[in-house]
Amino acid sequence: MQVQRKSFGDEKLKLVRDASAGGHHFTCEQVGQLMRTTAQGDEQVQIAAALYPRLVDPENFGRLVATLAAPGDQDKLRRLVGR
């Protein structure tokens, strides 16, 4: 996976945004795997928010939110996606 090989958050986020803009669709499980490529809560939030519109199973969104350790990050993700 290319995202894992990127060392800087900005590079990872660019790849994620490119994938989202490229018409790809993702499951919540796949987005969770991408989120785990970084330990930074804010980067995890940005990855999930960028891919949210491309989810094929938005009913599982709560699982993504639960993967974030900090309640503040969970709230930020919900706010960013309007949930």
Z-matrix of the N, CA and C atoms (Angstrom, degrees):
N
C 1 1.449
C 2 1.528 1 108.32
N 3 1.293 2 117.89 1 126.79
C 4 1.451 3 122.42 2 -176.62
C 5 1.521 4 113.03 3 -63.16
N 6 1.302 5 118.23 4 -33.95
C 7 1.459 6 121.41 5 -176.82
C 8 1.522 7 110.46 6 -62.29
N 9 1.316 8 117.74 7 -39.55
C 10 1.459 9 120.67 8 -178.96
C 11 1.514 10 111.69 9 -63.54
N 12 1.314 11 118.38 10 -30.43
C 13 1.461 12 121.54 11 -177.97
C 14 1.517 13 112.93 12 -78.82
N 15 1.302 14 118.14 13 -14.72
C 16 1.457 15 121.22 14 179.24
C 17 1.519 16 109.05 15 -80.04
N 18 1.325 17 115.89 16 133.34
C 19 1.457 18 119.07 17 -175.64
C 20 1.522 19 113.19 18 -94.16
N 21 1.305 20 118.72 19 -22.52
C 22 1.453 21 120.73 20 -177.13
C 23 1.517 22 110.97 21 -109.03
N 24 1.338 23 114.58 22 141.62
C 25 1.451 24 120.61 23 -177.59
C 26 1.513 25 114.00 24 -56.03
N 27 1.330 26 116.89 25 -40.29
C 28 1.462 27 119.71 26 -179.39
C 29 1.520 28 111.24 27 -61.60
N 30 1.324 29 116.97 28 -38.48
C 31 1.463 30 120.42 29 178.88
C 32 1.523 31 110.80 30 -67.10
N 33 1.321 32 116.37 31 -41.09
C 34 1.463 33 120.57 32 178.28
C 35 1.522 34 110.68 33 -63.34
N 36 1.327 35 115.48 34 -45.45
C 37 1.464 36 119.34 35 -178.57
C 38 1.520 37 111.21 36 -64.26
N 39 1.315 38 117.75 37 -36.44
C 40 1.459 39 120.46 38 177.76
C 41 1.529 40 110.50 39 -63.43
N 42 1.326 41 117.25 40 -43.94
C 43 1.466 42 120.25 41 177.76
C 44 1.523 43 111.27 42 -61.64
N 45 1.319 44 116.53 43 -42.51
C 46 1.465 45 120.97 44 -179.94
C 47 1.529 46 110.32 45 -64.29
N 48 1.320 47 116.55 46 -44.79
C 49 1.466 48 119.83 47 -179.93
C 50 1.527 49 110.98 48 -65.87
N 51 1.330 50 116.56 49 -38.03
C 52 1.468 51 120.06 50 176.96
C 53 1.526 52 110.61 51 -62.42
N 54 1.335 53 116.41 52 -42.11
C 55 1.462 54 120.51 53 179.28
C 56 1.524 55 110.51 54 -64.25
N 57 1.320 56 115.90 55 -39.55
C 58 1.462 57 120.08 56 179.31
C 59 1.522 58 111.10 57 -66.12
N 60 1.313 59 116.57 58 -42.61
C 61 1.459 60 120.86 59 -179.72
C 62 1.522 61 111.85 60 -72.30
N 63 1.318 62 116.70 61 -20.58
C 64 1.459 63 120.96 62 -177.98
C 65 1.513 64 114.29 63 -80.04
N 66 1.317 65 117.84 64 5.54
C 67 1.453 66 120.30 65 176.69
C 68 1.517 67 114.60 66 86.48
N 69 1.323 68 117.67 67 8.07
C 70 1.456 69 120.59 68 178.21
C 71 1.525 70 109.86 69 -75.23
N 72 1.316 71 115.65 70 152.34
C 73 1.454 72 121.94 71 176.36
C 74 1.519 73 108.42 72 -119.21
N 75 1.341 74 115.94 73 153.25
C 76 1.452 75 121.19 74 -173.74
C 77 1.520 76 110.97 75 -136.85
N 78 1.327 77 115.06 76 150.58
C 79 1.460 78 120.27 77 169.72
C 80 1.530 79 107.13 78 -88.99
N 81 1.309 80 116.51 79 162.61
C 82 1.464 81 120.15 80 175.74
C 83 1.526 82 110.56 81 -61.27
N 84 1.307 83 117.37 82 -34.61
C 85 1.468 84 120.88 83 177.51
C 86 1.523 85 110.43 84 -61.70
N 87 1.313 86 117.59 85 -43.90
C 88 1.467 87 120.72 86 179.13
C 89 1.530 88 111.15 87 -64.75
N 90 1.312 89 116.90 88 -41.77
C 91 1.464 90 119.99 89 178.50
C 92 1.529 91 109.50 90 -63.89
N 93 1.321 92 116.80 91 -40.22
C 94 1.471 93 120.28 92 176.68
C 95 1.518 94 111.93 93 -60.15
N 96 1.320 95 117.17 94 -39.60
C 97 1.462 96 120.49 95 177.48
C 98 1.527 97 110.51 96 -63.74
N 99 1.312 98 116.38 97 -41.66
C 100 1.469 99 119.86 98 177.64
C 101 1.527 100 111.00 99 -65.31
N 102 1.308 101 116.78 100 -38.45
C 103 1.462 102 120.59 101 178.36
C 104 1.529 103 110.88 102 -61.96
N 105 1.317 104 116.47 103 -35.74
C 106 1.464 105 120.24 104 -178.28
C 107 1.535 106 113.27 105 -73.71
N 108 1.330 107 118.09 106 -4.36
C 109 1.464 108 119.78 107 177.33
C 110 1.521 109 111.63 108 -75.66
N 111 1.328 110 117.48 109 -6.59
C 112 1.451 111 121.57 110 177.86
C 113 1.524 112 109.47 111 -135.52
N 114 1.320 113 115.43 112 146.74
C 115 1.460 114 120.14 113 178.95
C 116 1.522 115 111.66 114 -91.03
N 117 1.316 116 116.90 115 -10.39
C 118 1.458 117 122.10 116 -176.84
C 119 1.525 118 110.56 117 -78.51
N 120 1.313 119 116.82 118 121.39
C 121 1.461 120 120.63 119 -179.70
C 122 1.512 121 113.05 120 -59.08
N 123 1.343 122 117.26 121 -41.97
C 124 1.465 123 119.53 122 -178.88
C 125 1.525 124 111.09 123 -65.20
N 126 1.328 125 117.91 124 -38.51
C 127 1.460 126 120.54 125 177.54
C 128 1.525 127 110.76 126 -66.15
N 129 1.319 128 117.05 127 -37.69
C 130 1.461 129 120.52 128 176.80
C 131 1.521 130 110.23 129 -62.24
N 132 1.312 131 116.15 130 -42.20
C 133 1.468 132 121.36 131 178.39
C 134 1.527 133 109.78 132 -61.53
N 135 1.317 134 117.24 133 -45.10
C 136 1.459 135 121.14 134 -178.35
C 137 1.527 136 111.48 135 -64.04
N 138 1.327 137 116.73 136 -39.62
C 139 1.467 138 120.50 137 177.98
C 140 1.527 139 109.90 138 -62.69
N 141 1.325 140 116.55 139 -49.48
C 142 1.467 141 120.49 140 -178.59
C 143 1.529 142 111.41 141 -63.06
N 144 1.325 143 117.18 142 -41.82
C 145 1.459 144 120.49 143 -179.27
C 146 1.526 145 111.30 144 -66.00
N 147 1.328 146 116.55 145 -38.72
C 148 1.466 147 120.12 146 -179.08
C 149 1.521 148 111.40 147 -66.32
N 150 1.320 149 116.73 148 -34.75
C 151 1.466 150 120.10 149 -175.86
C 152 1.526 151 113.57 150 -94.54
N 153 1.313 152 117.51 151 -10.05
C 154 1.463 153 120.79 152 -178.15
C 155 1.536 154 113.29 153 -51.23
N 156 1.330 155 118.84 154 -45.33
C 157 1.476 156 118.13 155 -178.93
C 158 1.529 157 113.42 156 -64.53
N 159 1.310 158 118.41 157 -14.59
C 160 1.461 159 122.70 158 -177.01
C 161 1.528 160 112.49 159 -103.53
N 162 1.329 161 117.26 160 10.20
C 163 1.471 162 120.72 161 -179.58
C 164 1.524 163 110.89 162 -71.37
N 165 1.319 164 115.35 163 135.92
C 166 1.463 165 120.33 164 175.34
C 167 1.526 166 110.93 165 -92.01
N 168 1.329 167 116.09 166 -12.65
C 169 1.465 168 120.73 167 -178.97
C 170 1.534 169 110.97 168 -134.26
N 171 1.335 170 117.44 169 61.74
C 172 1.466 171 119.70 170 -177.27
C 173 1.527 172 113.71 171 -61.37
N 174 1.312 173 116.98 172 -15.71
C 175 1.466 174 119.34 173 177.07
C 176 1.528 175 111.59 174 -65.92
N 177 1.323 176 117.12 175 -16.54
C 178 1.467 177 122.05 176 177.96
C 179 1.522 178 112.79 177 -97.64
N 180 1.321 179 117.29 178 11.77
C 181 1.457 180 122.20 179 -177.41
C 182 1.529 181 111.62 180 -56.71
N 183 1.296 182 117.80 181 -35.30
C 184 1.471 183 121.26 182 179.23
C 185 1.515 184 112.62 183 -56.79
N 186 1.315 185 117.35 184 -30.91
C 187 1.464 186 120.63 185 177.39
C 188 1.529 187 110.91 186 -66.74
N 189 1.328 188 116.11 187 -37.79
C 190 1.467 189 119.09 188 177.37
C 191 1.520 190 110.29 189 -64.70
N 192 1.311 191 115.49 190 -45.41
C 193 1.458 192 119.94 191 179.56
C 194 1.525 193 110.00 192 -58.99
N 195 1.315 194 117.13 193 -40.93
C 196 1.466 195 121.33 194 -177.92
C 197 1.527 196 112.81 195 -67.16
N 198 1.322 197 118.34 196 -20.73
C 199 1.462 198 119.55 197 179.34
C 200 1.522 199 112.02 198 -74.30
N 201 1.320 200 117.23 199 -17.28
C 202 1.463 201 120.94 200 178.40
C 203 1.524 202 109.19 201 -81.02
N 204 1.328 203 116.17 202 126.68
C 205 1.460 204 121.04 203 -174.29
C 206 1.524 205 113.04 204 -72.19
N 207 1.309 206 117.31 205 -39.86
C 208 1.462 207 120.66 206 -174.57
C 209 1.530 208 111.50 207 -89.49
N 210 1.321 209 117.11 208 128.81
C 211 1.469 210 119.91 209 177.34
C 212 1.533 211 112.27 210 -55.64
N 213 1.320 212 117.82 211 -33.77
C 214 1.457 213 120.83 212 178.26
C 215 1.521 214 111.76 213 -63.42
N 216 1.338 215 116.41 214 -38.28
C 217 1.464 216 120.70 215 177.04
C 218 1.523 217 110.50 216 -67.67
N 219 1.327 218 116.08 217 -38.69
C 220 1.462 219 120.37 218 178.44
C 221 1.526 220 110.02 219 -62.08
N 222 1.330 221 116.18 220 -45.41
C 223 1.469 222 120.70 221 179.16
C 224 1.521 223 110.97 222 -63.52
N 225 1.327 224 116.40 223 -41.60
C 226 1.470 225 120.29 224 -179.44
C 227 1.520 226 110.72 225 -62.07
N 228 1.337 227 117.61 226 -42.82
C 229 1.461 228 121.02 227 179.41
C 230 1.526 229 110.05 228 -62.68
N 231 1.311 230 116.74 229 -46.53
C 232 1.476 231 119.72 230 179.09
C 233 1.520 232 111.14 231 -58.85
N 234 1.329 233 116.57 232 -42.93
C 235 1.467 234 120.88 233 178.88
C 236 1.524 235 111.31 234 -62.55
N 237 1.339 236 116.55 235 -45.37
C 238 1.470 237 120.58 236 -177.01
C 239 1.519 238 112.67 237 -61.72
N 240 1.327 239 116.81 238 -33.63
C 241 1.465 240 119.34 239 -177.77
C 242 1.528 241 112.34 240 -100.27
N 243 1.320 242 116.51 241 0.75
C 244 1.460 243 119.80 242 177.36
C 245 1.514 244 115.23 243 74.21
N 246 1.325 245 116.17 244 33.65
C 247 1.477 246 119.68 245 179.36
C 248 1.478 247 109.12 246 -122.07
